[in-house]
């Protein structure tokens, strides 16, 4: 019996920023996947990890990301990457979340950036806030100084929701973030697109979500 469904935000409830990364690289003739490879290299302690834990400010992130990407073949300023993060909401995923909320507890664990990192986006901030209000509990990496895949952040969620991990489903678009949840006993879903994710979520929960 599933008691709770726990969601990542970017790339799950919104479209993946990876699409924007690829467009940016193609338009500028940069090596393919260099932004993703920079994010993945030394992923626990790189510029991205430190920024999502709010250990460095935006200027330090800009410099560190540039140095890390240059070491992989092309210098990209961190400040140029940040505007690429804004995905579009997937309405079918939001509808699935609303239907799940009627039966199960809901949580969101998101690796995010300090609030002022990307500048003012009042329209997007509003609709993100409306979706965030659907969750029983939200954990944001930049507010607590921990980020996925640190196992502690998943334990914090299940303890706050008061549920057994074996009775939880966790959705994320990154395999590295699914592994700790799976090791805790959660049913995990790697989100490739909305239709696939909703299908697997229906199978896991037994609920009709569309």
FENCOR-V751750 format. One record per pair of residues at least 4 apart in sequence whose C-alpha atoms are under 7 Angstrom apart, sorted by the first residue. I is the first residue (numbers start at 1). J is the second residue. Records with the same first field share a line. If there is no record, write none. Layout:
I: J + J
This chain:
1: 167
2: 167 + 168 + 205
3: 104 + 105 + 163 + 167 + 168
4: 104 + 105 + 106 + 167 + 168 + 169
5: 104 + 105 + 106 + 107 + 168 + 169 + 170
6: 106 + 107 + 108 + 169 + 170 + 171
7: 107 + 108 + 109 + 170 + 171 + 172
8: 12 + 108 + 109 + 110 + 171 + 172
9: 13 + 14 + 108 + 110
10: 14 + 15 + 16
11: 15 + 16 + 17 + 173
12: 172 + 173 + 191
13: 89 + 90 + 93 + 94
14: 87 + 88 + 89 + 90
15: 87 + 88 + 89 + 90
16: 87
17: 21 + 84 + 85 + 86 + 87
18: 22
19: 23
20: 24 + 84
21: 25 + 35 + 84
22: 26 + 33
23: 27
24: 28
25: 29 + 30 + 31 + 32
26: 30
30: 74
33: 37
34: 38 + 69
35: 39
36: 40
37: 41
38: 68 + 69
39: 43 + 48
42: 46
43: 49
44: 49
45: 49 + 50
46: 50
47: 51 + 61 + 64 + 65
48: 52
49: 53
50: 54 + 55 + 56
51: 55 + 56 + 57 + 61 + 113
52: 111 + 112 + 113 + 141 + 142 + 147
53: 141 + 142 + 145 + 146 + 147
54: 114 + 142 + 145
56: 60 + 61
57: 61
58: 62 + 117
59: 63
60: 64
61: 65 + 78
62: 66 + 77 + 78 + 79
63: 67 + 77 + 78
64: 68
65: 69 + 77 + 78
66: 70 + 75 + 76 + 77 + 78
67: 71 + 75
68: 72
69: 73 + 74 + 75 + 76
70: 74 + 75
77: 81
78: 82
82: 118
83: 118
90: 94
91: 95
92: 96 + 194
93: 97 + 194
94: 98
95: 99
96: 100 + 209 + 210
97: 101
98: 102
99: 209
100: 104
101: 105 + 106
105: 136
106: 135 + 136 + 137
107: 135 + 136 + 137 + 138
108: 135 + 137 + 138 + 139
109: 138 + 139 + 140
110: 139 + 140 + 141
111: 140 + 141 + 147 + 148
112: 140 + 141 + 142
113: 117 + 142
114: 142
121: 125
122: 126
123: 127
124: 128
125: 129
126: 130
127: 131
128: 132
129: 133
140: 144
141: 145 + 146 + 147
146: 150 + 153
147: 153
148: 153 + 177
149: 176 + 177 + 180
151: 155 + 180
152: 156
153: 157
154: 158 + 181
155: 159
156: 160
157: 161
158: 162 + 163 + 164 + 165
159: 163
164: 168
165: 184 + 185 + 186
166: 185 + 186
167: 186
168: 186 + 187
169: 186 + 187 + 188
170: 181 + 186 + 187 + 188 + 189
171: 188 + 189 + 190 + 191
172: 177 + 178 + 189 + 190 + 191
173: 190 + 191 + 192
174: 178 + 190
175: 179 + 190
178: 182 + 188
179: 183
180: 184
181: 185 + 186
182: 186 + 187 + 188
189: 197
191: 197
192: 196 + 197
193: 197
194: 198
195: 199
196: 200
197: 201
198: 202 + 209
199: 203
200: 204
201: 205
202: 206 + 207 + 208 + 209
